[in-house]
């Protein structure tokens, strides 16, 4: 099982933008109900991808600069990064199948 990462303003450059593999960032907050509903789906993707895609969370309350830089205005927002650039953005709670439908084309 691959490690679930915790991204911050301080490590975002190295962990996400400079990563060699695709990175899925779940922008979330502890108080967000839909975020808590999405968390098990994100964890399952992390387990299934087993390191082929780096997966982690970024708490928007604790990491305002990164959330603002990527214009995260509502949560949950999931952004897939490849080569240091955002290639897909999915906002709101989405079922696993719908989320995968949006992400898979970028991972083939």
Gaussian input, Z-matrix of N, CA and C with variables (Angstrom, degrees):
# hf/3-21g

backbone

0 1
 N
 C     1     B1
 C     2     B2     1     A1
 N     3     B3     2     A2     1     D1
 C     4     B4     3     A3     2     D2
 C     5     B5     4     A4     3     D3
 N     6     B6     5     A5     4     D4
 C     7     B7     6     A6     5     D5
 C     8     B8     7     A7     6     D6
 N     9     B9     8     A8     7     D7
 C    10    B10     9     A9     8     D8
 C    11    B11    10    A10     9     D9
 N    12    B12    11    A11    10    D10
 C    13    B13    12    A12    11    D11
 C    14    B14    13    A13    12    D12
 N    15    B15    14    A14    13    D13
 C    16    B16    15    A15    14    D14
 C    17    B17    16    A16    15    D15
 N    18    B18    17    A17    16    D16
 C    19    B19    18    A18    17    D17
 C    20    B20    19    A19    18    D18
 N    21    B21    20    A20    19    D19
 C    22    B22    21    A21    20    D20
 C    23    B23    22    A22    21    D21
 N    24    B24    23    A23    22    D22
 C    25    B25    24    A24    23    D23
 C    26    B26    25    A25    24    D24
 N    27    B27    26    A26    25    D25
 C    28    B28    27    A27    26    D26
 C    29    B29    28    A28    27    D27
 N    30    B30    29    A29    28    D28
 C    31    B31    30    A30    29    D29
 C    32    B32    31    A31    30    D30
 N    33    B33    32    A32    31    D31
 C    34    B34    33    A33    32    D32
 C    35    B35    34    A34    33    D33
 N    36    B36    35    A35    34    D34
 C    37    B37    36    A36    35    D35
 C    38    B38    37    A37    36    D36
 N    39    B39    38    A38    37    D37
 C    40    B40    39    A39    38    D38
 C    41    B41    40    A40    39    D39
 N    42    B42    41    A41    40    D40
 C    43    B43    42    A42    41    D41
 C    44    B44    43    A43    42    D42
 N    45    B45    44    A44    43    D43
 C    46    B46    45    A45    44    D44
 C    47    B47    46    A46    45    D45
 N    48    B48    47    A47    46    D46
 C    49    B49    48    A48    47    D47
 C    50    B50    49    A49    48    D48
 N    51    B51    50    A50    49    D49
 C    52    B52    51    A51    50    D50
 C    53    B53    52    A52    51    D51
 N    54    B54    53    A53    52    D52
 C    55    B55    54    A54    53    D53
 C    56    B56    55    A55    54    D54
 N    57    B57    56    A56    55    D55
 C    58    B58    57    A57    56    D56
 C    59    B59    58    A58    57    D57
 N    60    B60    59    A59    58    D58
 C    61    B61    60    A60    59    D59
 C    62    B62    61    A61    60    D60
 N    63    B63    62    A62    61    D61
 C    64    B64    63    A63    62    D62
 C    65    B65    64    A64    63    D63
 N    66    B66    65    A65    64    D64
 C    67    B67    66    A66    65    D65
 C    68    B68    67    A67    66    D66
 N    69    B69    68    A68    67    D67
 C    70    B70    69    A69    68    D68
 C    71    B71    70    A70    69    D69
 N    72    B72    71    A71    70    D70
 C    73    B73    72    A72    71    D71
 C    74    B74    73    A73    72    D72
 N    75    B75    74    A74    73    D73
 C    76    B76    75    A75    74    D74
 C    77    B77    76    A76    75    D75
 N    78    B78    77    A77    76    D76
 C    79    B79    78    A78    77    D77
 C    80    B80    79    A79    78    D78
 N    81    B81    80    A80    79    D79
 C    82    B82    81    A81    80    D80
 C    83    B83    82    A82    81    D81
 N    84    B84    83    A83    82    D82
 C    85    B85    84    A84    83    D83
 C    86    B86    85    A85    84    D84
 N    87    B87    86    A86    85    D85
 C    88    B88    87    A87    86    D86
 C    89    B89    88    A88    87    D87
 N    90    B90    89    A89    88    D88
 C    91    B91    90    A90    89    D89
 C    92    B92    91    A91    90    D90
 N    93    B93    92    A92    91    D91
 C    94    B94    93    A93    92    D92
 C    95    B95    94    A94    93    D93
 N    96    B96    95    A95    94    D94
 C    97    B97    96    A96    95    D95
 C    98    B98    97    A97    96    D96
 N    99    B99    98    A98    97    D97
 C   100   B100    99    A99    98    D98
 C   101   B101   100   A100    99    D99
 N   102   B102   101   A101   100   D100
 C   103   B103   102   A102   101   D101
 C   104   B104   103   A103   102   D102
 N   105   B105   104   A104   103   D103
 C   106   B106   105   A105   104   D104
 C   107   B107   106   A106   105   D105
 N   108   B108   107   A107   106   D106
 C   109   B109   108   A108   107   D107
 C   110   B110   109   A109   108   D108
 N   111   B111   110   A110   109   D109
 C   112   B112   111   A111   110   D110
 C   113   B113   112   A112   111   D111
 N   114   B114   113   A113   112   D112
 C   115   B115   114   A114   113   D113
 C   116   B116   115   A115   114   D114
 N   117   B117   116   A116   115   D115
 C   118   B118   117   A117   116   D116
 C   119   B119   118   A118   117   D117
 N   120   B120   119   A119   118   D118
 C   121   B121   120   A120   119   D119
 C   122   B122   121   A121   120   D120
 N   123   B123   122   A122   121   D121
 C   124   B124   123   A123   122   D122
 C   125   B125   124   A124   123   D123
 N   126   B126   125   A125   124   D124
 C   127   B127   126   A126   125   D125
 C   128   B128   127   A127   126   D126
 N   129   B129   128   A128   127   D127
 C   130   B130   129   A129   128   D128
 C   131   B131   130   A130   129   D129
 N   132   B132   131   A131   130   D130
 C   133   B133   132   A132   131   D131
 C   134   B134   133   A133   132   D132
 N   135   B135   134   A134   133   D133
 C   136   B136   135   A135   134   D134
 C   137   B137   136   A136   135   D135
 N   138   B138   137   A137   136   D136
 C   139   B139   138   A138   137   D137
 C   140   B140   139   A139   138   D138
 N   141   B141   140   A140   139   D139
 C   142   B142   141   A141   140   D140
 C   143   B143   142   A142   141   D141
 N   144   B144   143   A143   142   D142
 C   145   B145   144   A144   143   D143
 C   146   B146   145   A145   144   D144
 N   147   B147   146   A146   145   D145
 C   148   B148   147   A147   146   D146
 C   149   B149   148   A148   147   D147
 N   150   B150   149   A149   148   D148
 C   151   B151   150   A150   149   D149
 C   152   B152   151   A151   150   D150
 N   153   B153   152   A152   151   D151
 C   154   B154   153   A153   152   D152
 C   155   B155   154   A154   153   D153
 N   156   B156   155   A155   154   D154
 C   157   B157   156   A156   155   D155
 C   158   B158   157   A157   156   D156
 N   159   B159   158   A158   157   D157
 C   160   B160   159   A159   158   D158
 C   161   B161   160   A160   159   D159
 N   162   B162   161   A161   160   D160
 C   163   B163   162   A162   161   D161
 C   164   B164   163   A163   162   D162
 N   165   B165   164   A164   163   D163
 C   166   B166   165   A165   164   D164
 C   167   B167   166   A166   165   D165
 N   168   B168   167   A167   166   D166
 C   169   B169   168   A168   167   D167
 C   170   B170   169   A169   168   D168
 N   171   B171   170   A170   169   D169
 C   172   B172   171   A171   170   D170
 C   173   B173   172   A172   171   D171
 N   174   B174   173   A173   172   D172
 C   175   B175   174   A174   173   D173
 C   176   B176   175   A175   174   D174
 N   177   B177   176   A176   175   D175
 C   178   B178   177   A177   176   D176
 C   179   B179   178   A178   177   D177
 N   180   B180   179   A179   178   D178
 C   181   B181   180   A180   179   D179
 C   182   B182   181   A181   180   D180
 N   183   B183   182   A182   181   D181
 C   184   B184   183   A183   182   D182
 C   185   B185   184   A184   183   D183
 N   186   B186   185   A185   184   D184
 C   187   B187   186   A186   185   D185
 C   188   B188   187   A187   186   D186
 N   189   B189   188   A188   187   D187
 C   190   B190   189   A189   188   D188
 C   191   B191   190   A190   189   D189
 N   192   B192   191   A191   190   D190
 C   193   B193   192   A192   191   D191
 C   194   B194   193   A193   192   D192
 N   195   B195   194   A194   193   D193
 C   196   B196   195   A195   194   D194
 C   197   B197   196   A196   195   D195
 N   198   B198   197   A197   196   D196
 C   199   B199   198   A198   197   D197
 C   200   B200   199   A199   198   D198
 N   201   B201   200   A200   199   D199
 C   202   B202   201   A201   200   D200
 C   203   B203   202   A202   201   D201
 N   204   B204   203   A203   202   D202
 C   205   B205   204   A204   203   D203
 C   206   B206   205   A205   204   D204
 N   207   B207   206   A206   205   D205
 C   208   B208   207   A207   206   D206
 C   209   B209   208   A208   207   D207
 N   210   B210   209   A209   208   D208
 C   211   B211   210   A210   209   D209
 C   212   B212   211   A211   210   D210
 N   213   B213   212   A212   211   D211
 C   214   B214   213   A213   212   D212
 C   215   B215   214   A214   213   D213
 N   216   B216   215   A215   214   D214
 C   217   B217   216   A216   215   D215
 C   218   B218   217   A217   216   D216
 N   219   B219   218   A218   217   D217
 C   220   B220   219   A219   218   D218
 C   221   B221   220   A220   219   D219
 N   222   B222   221   A221   220   D220
 C   223   B223   222   A222   221   D221
 C   224   B224   223   A223   222   D222
 N   225   B225   224   A224   223   D223
 C   226   B226   225   A225   224   D224
 C   227   B227   226   A226   225   D225
 N   228   B228   227   A227   226   D226
 C   229   B229   228   A228   227   D227
 C   230   B230   229   A229   228   D228
 N   231   B231   230   A230   229   D229
 C   232   B232   231   A231   230   D230
 C   233   B233   232   A232   231   D231
 N   234   B234   233   A233   232   D232
 C   235   B235   234   A234   233   D233
 C   236   B236   235   A235   234   D234
 N   237   B237   236   A236   235   D235
 C   238   B238   237   A237   236   D236
 C   239   B239   238   A238   237   D237
 N   240   B240   239   A239   238   D238
 C   241   B241   240   A240   239   D239
 C   242   B242   241   A241   240   D240
 N   243   B243   242   A242   241   D241
 C   244   B244   243   A243   242   D242
 C   245   B245   244   A244   243   D243
 N   246   B246   245   A245   244   D244
 C   247   B247   246   A246   245   D245
 C   248   B248   247   A247   246   D246
 N   249   B249   248   A248   247   D247
 C   250   B250   249   A249   248   D248
 C   251   B251   250   A250   249   D249
 N   252   B252   251   A251   250   D250
 C   253   B253   252   A252   251   D251
 C   254   B254   253   A253   252   D252
 N   255   B255   254   A254   253   D253
 C   256   B256   255   A255   254   D254
 C   257   B257   256   A256   255   D255
 N   258   B258   257   A257   256   D256
 C   259   B259   258   A258   257   D257
 C   260   B260   259   A259   258   D258
 N   261   B261   260   A260   259   D259
 C   262   B262   261   A261   260   D260
 C   263   B263   262   A262   261   D261
 N   264   B264   263   A263   262   D262
 C   265   B265   264   A264   263   D263
 C   266   B266   265   A265   264   D264
 N   267   B267   266   A266   265   D265
 C   268   B268   267   A267   266   D266
 C   269   B269   268   A268   267   D267
 N   270   B270   269   A269   268   D268
 C   271   B271   270   A270   269   D269
 C   272   B272   271   A271   270   D270
 N   273   B273   272   A272   271   D271
 C   274   B274   273   A273   272   D272
 C   275   B275   274   A274   273   D273
 N   276   B276   275   A275   274   D274
 C   277   B277   276   A276   275   D275
 C   278   B278   277   A277   276   D276
 N   279   B279   278   A278   277   D277
 C   280   B280   279   A279   278   D278
 C   281   B281   280   A280   279   D279
 N   282   B282   281   A281   280   D280
 C   283   B283   282   A282   281   D281
 C   284   B284   283   A283   282   D282
 N   285   B285   284   A284   283   D283
 C   286   B286   285   A285   284   D284
 C   287   B287   286   A286   285   D285
 N   288   B288   287   A287   286   D286
 C   289   B289   288   A288   287   D287
 C   290   B290   289   A289   288   D288
 N   291   B291   290   A290   289   D289
 C   292   B292   291   A291   290   D290
 C   293   B293   292   A292   291   D291
 N   294   B294   293   A293   292   D292
 C   295   B295   294   A294   293   D293
 C   296   B296   295   A295   294   D294
 N   297   B297   296   A296   295   D295
 C   298   B298   297   A297   296   D296
 C   299   B299   298   A298   297   D297
 N   300   B300   299   A299   298   D298
 C   301   B301   300   A300   299   D299
 C   302   B302   301   A301   300   D300
 N   303   B303   302   A302   301   D301
 C   304   B304   303   A303   302   D302
 C   305   B305   304   A304   303   D303
 N   306   B306   305   A305   304   D304
 C   307   B307   306   A306   305   D305
 C   308   B308   307   A307   306   D306
 N   309   B309   308   A308   307   D307
 C   310   B310   309   A309   308   D308
 C   311   B311   310   A310   309   D309
 N   312   B312   311   A311   310   D310
 C   313   B313   312   A312   311   D311
 C   314   B314   313   A313   312   D312
 N   315   B315   314   A314   313   D313
 C   316   B316   315   A315   314   D314
 C   317   B317   316   A316   315   D315
 N   318   B318   317   A317   316   D316
 C   319   B319   318   A318   317   D317
 C   320   B320   319   A319   318   D318
 N   321   B321   320   A320   319   D319
 C   322   B322   321   A321   320   D320
 C   323   B323   322   A322   321   D321

   B1=1.4497
   B2=1.5312
   B3=1.3246
   B4=1.4616
   B5=1.5290
   B6=1.2928
   B7=1.4614
   B8=1.5223
   B9=1.3350
   B10=1.4617
   B11=1.5271
   B12=1.3060
   B13=1.4667
   B14=1.5254
   B15=1.3066
   B16=1.4598
   B17=1.5167
   B18=1.3311
   B19=1.4550
   B20=1.5195
   B21=1.3286
   B22=1.4609
   B23=1.5264
   B24=1.3316
   B25=1.4710
   B26=1.5211
   B27=1.3260
   B28=1.4575
   B29=1.5193
   B30=1.3508
   B31=1.4642
   B32=1.5235
   B33=1.3208
   B34=1.4589
   B35=1.5281
   B36=1.3003
   B37=1.4688
   B38=1.5294
   B39=1.3195
   B40=1.4695
   B41=1.5248
   B42=1.3247
   B43=1.4644
   B44=1.5272
   B45=1.3217
   B46=1.4676
   B47=1.5261
   B48=1.3109
   B49=1.4607
   B50=1.5207
   B51=1.3328
   B52=1.4584
   B53=1.5320
   B54=1.3129
   B55=1.4688
   B56=1.5247
   B57=1.3203
   B58=1.4551
   B59=1.5185
   B60=1.3354
   B61=1.4514
   B62=1.5270
   B63=1.3299
   B64=1.4667
   B65=1.5323
   B66=1.3278
   B67=1.4678
   B68=1.5265
   B69=1.3297
   B70=1.4510
   B71=1.5237
   B72=1.3334
   B73=1.4625
   B74=1.5220
   B75=1.3276
   B76=1.4543
   B77=1.5274
   B78=1.3379
   B79=1.4644
   B80=1.5211
   B81=1.3385
   B82=1.4516
   B83=1.5224
   B84=1.3191
   B85=1.4686
   B86=1.5229
   B87=1.3121
   B88=1.4696
   B89=1.5241
   B90=1.3195
   B91=1.4577
   B92=1.5316
   B93=1.3109
   B94=1.4662
   B95=1.5326
   B96=1.3267
   B97=1.4600
   B98=1.5233
   B99=1.3439
   B100=1.4632
   B101=1.5391
   B102=1.3213
   B103=1.4712
   B104=1.5265
   B105=1.3282
   B106=1.4581
   B107=1.5263
   B108=1.3286
   B109=1.4635
   B110=1.5350
   B111=1.3274
   B112=1.4592
   B113=1.5304
   B114=1.3151
   B115=1.4717
   B116=1.5244
   B117=1.3448
   B118=1.4652
   B119=1.5348
   B120=1.3160
   B121=1.4644
   B122=1.5254
   B123=1.3264
   B124=1.4673
   B125=1.5271
   B126=1.3309
   B127=1.4624
   B128=1.5251
   B129=1.3330
   B130=1.4563
   B131=1.5321
   B132=1.3321
   B133=1.4685
   B134=1.5194
   B135=1.3225
   B136=1.4644
   B137=1.5282
   B138=1.3218
   B139=1.4625
   B140=1.5297
   B141=1.3167
   B142=1.4645
   B143=1.5307
   B144=1.3067
   B145=1.4624
   B146=1.5222
   B147=1.3261
   B148=1.4640
   B149=1.5259
   B150=1.3216
   B151=1.4620
   B152=1.5099
   B153=1.3292
   B154=1.4697
   B155=1.5255
   B156=1.3215
   B157=1.4619
   B158=1.5179
   B159=1.3201
   B160=1.4638
   B161=1.5305
   B162=1.3255
   B163=1.4606
   B164=1.5224
   B165=1.3321
   B166=1.4494
   B167=1.5136
   B168=1.3168
   B169=1.4668
   B170=1.5237
   B171=1.3233
   B172=1.4546
   B173=1.5263
   B174=1.3267
   B175=1.4619
   B176=1.5234
   B177=1.3369
   B178=1.4636
   B179=1.5300
   B180=1.3318
   B181=1.4575
   B182=1.5249
   B183=1.3210
   B184=1.4609
   B185=1.5269
   B186=1.3260
   B187=1.4660
   B188=1.5209
   B189=1.3151
   B190=1.4608
   B191=1.5280
   B192=1.3117
   B193=1.4675
   B194=1.5228
   B195=1.3077
   B196=1.4651
   B197=1.5245
   B198=1.3143
   B199=1.4688
   B200=1.5304
   B201=1.3180
   B202=1.4648
   B203=1.5302
   B204=1.3203
   B205=1.4627
   B206=1.5271
   B207=1.3376
   B208=1.4642
   B209=1.5277
   B210=1.3193
   B211=1.4580
   B212=1.5317
   B213=1.3211
   B214=1.4625
   B215=1.5243
   B216=1.3310
   B217=1.4586
   B218=1.5199
   B219=1.3231
   B220=1.4590
   B221=1.5204
   B222=1.3250
   B223=1.4614
   B224=1.5176
   B225=1.3079
   B226=1.4534
   B227=1.5351
   B228=1.3158
   B229=1.4580
   B230=1.5147
   B231=1.3160
   B232=1.4558
   B233=1.5235
   B234=1.3357
   B235=1.4601
   B236=1.5199
   B237=1.3315
   B238=1.4561
   B239=1.5211
   B240=1.3412
   B241=1.4637
   B242=1.5241
   B243=1.3211
   B244=1.4691
   B245=1.5183
   B246=1.3156
   B247=1.4593
   B248=1.5128
   B249=1.3184
   B250=1.4627
   B251=1.5139
   B252=1.3340
   B253=1.4627
   B254=1.5255
   B255=1.3378
   B256=1.4654
   B257=1.5328
   B258=1.3403
   B259=1.4618
   B260=1.5253
   B261=1.3239
   B262=1.4668
   B263=1.5205
   B264=1.3273
   B265=1.4688
   B266=1.5177
   B267=1.3330
   B268=1.4586
   B269=1.5190
   B270=1.3273
   B271=1.4583
   B272=1.5238
   B273=1.3194
   B274=1.4553
   B275=1.5149
   B276=1.3228
   B277=1.4532
   B278=1.5171
   B279=1.3207
   B280=1.4588
   B281=1.5154
   B282=1.3238
   B283=1.4555
   B284=1.5277
   B285=1.3171
   B286=1.4564
   B287=1.5275
   B288=1.3341
   B289=1.4643
   B290=1.5238
   B291=1.3132
   B292=1.4753
   B293=1.5281
   B294=1.3141
   B295=1.4622
   B296=1.5322
   B297=1.3197
   B298=1.4677
   B299=1.5285
   B300=1.3064
   B301=1.4663
   B302=1.5244
   B303=1.3232
   B304=1.4746
   B305=1.5278
   B306=1.3344
   B307=1.4674
   B308=1.5210
   B309=1.3268
   B310=1.4596
   B311=1.5283
   B312=1.3558
   B313=1.4653
   B314=1.5364
   B315=1.3087
   B316=1.4627
   B317=1.5400
   B318=1.3159
   B319=1.4659
   B320=1.5269
   B321=1.3247
   B322=1.4804
   B323=1.5181
   A1=109.16
   A2=116.35
   A3=121.95
   A4=110.36
   A5=114.52
   A6=121.76
   A7=110.58
   A8=116.85
   A9=121.75
   A10=106.20
   A11=116.89
   A12=121.57
   A13=110.91
   A14=114.93
   A15=122.21
   A16=106.98
   A17=115.57
   A18=120.97
   A19=110.04
   A20=115.16
   A21=122.16
   A22=108.94
   A23=115.53
   A24=119.26
   A25=109.71
   A26=116.65
   A27=121.89
   A28=115.25
   A29=117.62
   A30=118.58
   A31=113.80
   A32=118.10
   A33=121.57
   A34=112.34
   A35=117.55
   A36=121.42
   A37=110.59
   A38=116.93
   A39=121.14
   A40=112.31
   A41=117.43
   A42=121.61
   A43=113.98
   A44=117.39
   A45=120.67
   A46=111.16
   A47=116.86
   A48=120.38
   A49=113.23
   A50=117.85
   A51=121.00
   A52=113.00
   A53=117.41
   A54=121.29
   A55=110.64
   A56=115.90
   A57=121.11
   A58=112.82
   A59=117.00
   A60=122.45
   A61=109.95
   A62=118.06
   A63=119.68
   A64=109.94
   A65=115.85
   A66=121.16
   A67=108.61
   A68=115.67
   A69=122.04
   A70=108.16
   A71=116.00
   A72=121.18
   A73=108.97
   A74=114.83
   A75=122.87
   A76=107.40
   A77=116.53
   A78=121.45
   A79=106.59
   A80=116.21
   A81=121.40
   A82=111.04
   A83=116.25
   A84=123.22
   A85=107.94
   A86=115.77
   A87=121.39
   A88=112.52
   A89=118.01
   A90=122.12
   A91=113.18
   A92=118.95
   A93=123.80
   A94=111.21
   A95=116.87
   A96=121.87
   A97=113.89
   A98=118.92
   A99=119.51
   A100=112.59
   A101=117.17
   A102=120.64
   A103=110.41
   A104=116.44
   A105=120.50
   A106=110.87
   A107=116.98
   A108=120.76
   A109=111.29
   A110=116.86
   A111=121.91
   A112=112.12
   A113=117.68
   A114=121.98
   A115=114.13
   A116=120.71
   A117=119.21
   A118=112.91
   A119=117.01
   A120=120.79
   A121=109.84
   A122=116.18
   A123=120.93
   A124=109.65
   A125=117.63
   A126=121.55
   A127=110.82
   A128=117.13
   A129=120.99
   A130=110.84
   A131=117.60
   A132=120.36
   A133=110.06
   A134=116.35
   A135=120.88
   A136=110.81
   A137=116.22
   A138=120.72
   A139=111.15
   A140=116.84
   A141=121.38
   A142=111.95
   A143=116.55
   A144=120.32
   A145=111.82
   A146=117.78
   A147=124.34
   A148=114.41
   A149=116.29
   A150=120.52
   A151=115.07
   A152=118.82
   A153=120.59
   A154=109.94
   A155=115.51
   A156=123.02
   A157=106.07
   A158=116.81
   A159=120.43
   A160=107.08
   A161=116.68
   A162=122.08
   A163=109.07
   A164=116.05
   A165=118.62
   A166=113.17
   A167=113.51
   A168=122.35
   A169=109.98
   A170=114.61
   A171=121.08
   A172=106.89
   A173=116.75
   A174=122.62
   A175=108.04
   A176=116.58
   A177=119.83
   A178=112.84
   A179=117.64
   A180=120.08
   A181=111.37
   A182=116.69
   A183=121.44
   A184=112.41
   A185=117.68
   A186=122.16
   A187=110.12
   A188=114.33
   A189=122.41
   A190=111.98
   A191=118.24
   A192=120.51
   A193=112.12
   A194=117.23
   A195=120.25
   A196=110.37
   A197=116.86
   A198=120.23
   A199=110.32
   A200=117.33
   A201=120.96
   A202=110.83
   A203=116.99
   A204=120.84
   A205=111.65
   A206=116.95
   A207=120.95
   A208=112.15
   A209=115.52
   A210=123.63
   A211=112.86
   A212=114.52
   A213=120.61
   A214=106.82
   A215=114.87
   A216=120.96
   A217=112.62
   A218=116.48
   A219=120.31
   A220=107.84
   A221=114.30
   A222=118.74
   A223=108.77
   A224=116.78
   A225=125.94
   A226=111.73
   A227=114.45
   A228=122.42
   A229=106.17
   A230=116.28
   A231=122.28
   A232=106.88
   A233=116.06
   A234=120.43
   A235=108.78
   A236=115.50
   A237=121.95
   A238=108.18
   A239=116.02
   A240=122.90
   A241=109.11
   A242=115.85
   A243=122.09
   A244=106.98
   A245=115.46
   A246=118.87
   A247=113.19
   A248=116.28
   A249=120.87
   A250=114.95
   A251=117.46
   A252=120.51
   A253=110.80
   A254=116.47
   A255=118.65
   A256=109.47
   A257=116.49
   A258=120.38
   A259=112.41
   A260=117.13
   A261=120.51
   A262=109.17
   A263=115.17
   A264=122.49
   A265=107.76
   A266=115.69
   A267=121.43
   A268=107.16
   A269=115.52
   A270=119.82
   A271=110.46
   A272=115.22
   A273=121.60
   A274=111.50
   A275=115.12
   A276=120.10
   A277=108.80
   A278=116.14
   A279=122.44
   A280=108.68
   A281=116.16
   A282=120.58
   A283=108.47
   A284=115.96
   A285=122.20
   A286=111.84
   A287=117.52
   A288=121.86
   A289=111.56
   A290=116.29
   A291=120.41
   A292=110.59
   A293=116.40
   A294=120.70
   A295=109.82
   A296=116.58
   A297=120.33
   A298=111.85
   A299=117.12
   A300=121.01
   A301=111.08
   A302=116.13
   A303=120.52
   A304=112.00
   A305=117.19
   A306=120.89
   A307=113.75
   A308=118.16
   A309=122.85
   A310=114.11
   A311=120.16
   A312=118.19
   A313=113.94
   A314=116.85
   A315=121.27
   A316=111.86
   A317=116.13
   A318=120.39
   A319=112.51
   A320=116.81
   A321=120.24
   A322=111.45
   D1=129.05
   D2=-179.36
   D3=-75.02
   D4=151.11
   D5=178.98
   D6=-70.13
   D7=138.02
   D8=172.63
   D9=-85.22
   D10=126.47
   D11=-175.79
   D12=-90.73
   D13=154.87
   D14=175.15
   D15=-120.36
   D16=106.67
   D17=-177.62
   D18=-89.05
   D19=147.61
   D20=-179.39
   D21=-138.55
   D22=169.67
   D23=172.99
   D24=-55.59
   D25=-37.28
   D26=-175.63
   D27=-73.15
   D28=-31.08
   D29=-176.83
   D30=-110.97
   D31=1.24
   D32=-173.87
   D33=-60.35
   D34=-43.55
   D35=179.86
   D36=-57.23
   D37=-53.46
   D38=-176.66
   D39=-71.46
   D40=-43.94
   D41=-172.87
   D42=-79.44
   D43=-29.17
   D44=-175.35
   D45=-113.06
   D46=-59.18
   D47=-172.41
   D48=-70.16
   D49=-29.32
   D50=-179.54
   D51=-102.74
   D52=8.17
   D53=-178.41
   D54=-69.83
   D55=144.16
   D56=177.54
   D57=-78.02
   D58=-26.61
   D59=-179.15
   D60=-101.58
   D61=163.44
   D62=172.41
   D63=-59.92
   D64=150.45
   D65=-178.54
   D66=-130.22
   D67=127.28
   D68=175.79
   D69=-103.39
   D70=118.18
   D71=-178.78
   D72=-110.58
   D73=122.76
   D74=176.66
   D75=-98.23
   D76=105.19
   D77=177.29
   D78=-81.25
   D79=121.59
   D80=-168.36
   D81=-145.87
   D82=178.16
   D83=172.99
   D84=-154.57
   D85=150.26
   D86=-176.33
   D87=-61.17
   D88=-32.06
   D89=-175.21
   D90=-84.03
   D91=-4.54
   D92=-170.85
   D93=-89.01
   D94=111.77
   D95=179.04
   D96=-60.17
   D97=-50.81
   D98=177.96
   D99=-60.81
   D100=-30.31
   D101=176.68
   D102=-65.08
   D103=-41.18
   D104=178.43
   D105=-66.33
   D106=-32.40
   D107=176.57
   D108=-70.11
   D109=-33.90
   D110=-178.78
   D111=-79.05
   D112=-26.58
   D113=-174.43
   D114=-52.50
   D115=-45.22
   D116=179.04
   D117=-65.10
   D118=-31.07
   D119=177.67
   D120=-67.63
   D121=-43.67
   D122=178.14
   D123=-63.56
   D124=-41.58
   D125=178.62
   D126=-62.11
   D127=-41.81
   D128=-179.89
   D129=-65.71
   D130=-40.66
   D131=176.19
   D132=-61.19
   D133=-42.69
   D134=177.87
   D135=-58.13
   D136=-44.80
   D137=179.37
   D138=-64.57
   D139=-43.39
   D140=-177.88
   D141=-68.20
   D142=-40.67
   D143=-178.10
   D144=-76.90
   D145=-21.35
   D146=171.29
   D147=43.59
   D148=49.69
   D149=175.38
   D150=93.31
   D151=-14.68
   D152=177.05
   D153=-65.67
   D154=-30.68
   D155=173.48
   D156=-126.32
   D157=128.84
   D158=175.65
   D159=-77.92
   D160=128.86
   D161=-175.84
   D162=-124.37
   D163=137.62
   D164=177.01
   D165=-167.64
   D166=176.58
   D167=-178.32
   D168=-110.86
   D169=152.08
   D170=170.44
   D171=-133.01
   D172=117.97
   D173=179.36
   D174=-77.64
   D175=116.24
   D176=-174.98
   D177=-70.24
   D178=-25.30
   D179=178.78
   D180=-71.35
   D181=-33.64
   D182=-178.45
   D183=-92.48
   D184=-12.41
   D185=-174.39
   D186=-136.77
   D187=61.64
   D188=-174.13
   D189=-63.17
   D190=-37.73
   D191=-176.01
   D192=-61.53
   D193=-44.67
   D194=-179.79
   D195=-68.78
   D196=-42.99
   D197=178.41
   D198=-59.00
   D199=-41.95
   D200=179.08
   D201=-68.58
   D202=-40.74
   D203=-178.20
   D204=-60.38
   D205=-32.17
   D206=-179.59
   D207=-104.47
   D208=17.00
   D209=174.59
   D210=49.88
   D211=46.40
   D212=176.03
   D213=-82.23
   D214=103.02
   D215=-175.02
   D216=-103.36
   D217=-16.43
   D218=175.61
   D219=-143.32
   D220=153.58
   D221=-179.76
   D222=-129.08
   D223=153.86
   D224=0.24
   D225=-73.52
   D226=145.86
   D227=170.10
   D228=-128.81
   D229=130.76
   D230=178.33
   D231=-114.74
   D232=127.75
   D233=178.01
   D234=-123.12
   D235=130.24
   D236=175.09
   D237=-97.07
   D238=125.45
   D239=178.90
   D240=-108.24
   D241=137.35
   D242=172.20
   D243=-135.11
   D244=130.53
   D245=-179.82
   D246=58.94
   D247=31.34
   D248=178.07
   D249=80.14
   D250=5.39
   D251=-179.40
   D252=-122.05
   D253=143.22
   D254=175.25
   D255=-71.24
   D256=127.60
   D257=-179.13
   D258=-114.20
   D259=-16.38
   D260=177.17
   D261=-153.51
   D262=140.73
   D263=179.63
   D264=-131.97
   D265=127.85
   D266=178.25
   D267=-125.42
   D268=120.75
   D269=-177.42
   D270=-106.27
   D271=147.16
   D272=177.88
   D273=82.54
   D274=173.40
   D275=177.64
   D276=-73.10
   D277=132.50
   D278=175.96
   D279=-132.93
   D280=141.52
   D281=174.41
   D282=-63.40
   D283=157.03
   D284=-176.98
   D285=-52.89
   D286=-46.40
   D287=-177.08
   D288=-61.76
   D289=-42.99
   D290=-179.64
   D291=-67.66
   D292=-40.25
   D293=178.27
   D294=-63.28
   D295=-46.00
   D296=179.26
   D297=-62.40
   D298=-37.17
   D299=179.18
   D300=-59.48
   D301=-35.29
   D302=179.35
   D303=-79.40
   D304=-32.97
   D305=-174.44
   D306=-87.87
   D307=-37.41
   D308=-173.34
   D309=-52.49
   D310=-42.99
   D311=-178.53
   D312=-57.86
   D313=-26.03
   D314=-178.30
   D315=-86.90
   D316=-10.47
   D317=-175.40
   D318=-107.87
   D319=-3.26
   D320=-178.21
   D321=-75.41

